[in-house]
Amino acid sequence: AGSRASITIRDILAASQWYPVPQCGYKCMSCCRVFPMLWSLKIHIQHSSQEGYSCKVYYRRLKALWEKEHKEHKEQEAAAPRA
């Protein structure tokens, strides 16, 4: 179910923080293209398969990994003894 979740602006920004772009714009972490606006990057991701890219798949898998990591972290916190 998590792999079908839509990619949000927040997800794109979180991924972009790993590799800042030297010029103004937002870099697609999958195909490395740079877009002038965050909205244009989101549109690119949504329609990437029409352009011959698999960026949407990349971001979906990345989001699924983040959700899995977050869930595991919460489970570890819950299992840890309280002081």
N, C-alpha and C positions, 0 to 999 in steps of 0.2 A: 504494500500500500504506500510506503514511504517513497518508493521509486517513481510513483505516479504523481507525487506532489508537484505543484507548480513552482517554478523558480521565481522568487520575489526579488525586488530591488535590493533588499537587505542581504540576500544570499549573494548577489552579484558584487555588492560592495565588500562583503566579507572576503570573498575570493580575491578581489582586486587589491586588497591591502597587503597580500603576500608579495606582489610584484608591482610596485608603483611604476607608473609610466612617466618618463622624463618630460614629455611634452603634455600639453593640455589634452585631456581625453580619458577614456576608459578602455582598458585592454581586455579583450576576450581571453580568458585563461586557457581556452581550448585551442583556438586557431591563431592566437596572438595578433589579431587585427585590432586596430585602435579606432574608437568611435568618439566623435566630438561630444556627445551627450549620453548620459546614462540610459535615457529612454531609447535612443537608437541602438545601444548595445542590447537592451532587453528585446527589442523587435528582432534584431539579428539572431539572438539565441532562439526565439520562438520559431523563426522561419529558416533556421540554418540548414535543414535538410533540403530545402528547395534550392539552396545555393551550393549544395554538394558538401556541406560540413556536417559534423556530428556534435556540434557544440551543445545542443539541448541534452543529448545523452550524457555528455561530460558533466554538465551542471546538475542533472538529476542524480547521477551517481555520487557526485561530491556532496550533495545535500543529504542523500541517504547515509553516507558515511558519517557526516556530522551528527545526524539524528541518532545513529547507532552509538556513536561516541558519547553523546549527551546522555542517552538512556543508561549506558554502562556506568557513567560517572555518577548519575543519580542513584543507581542501585548500590554502588560502592559506598556512597555517603550514607545511605539508609542502613547498610549492613555494619558500618563502623560503630564501635561502642561509643556511647555518649560520656562525656567527662562529668 
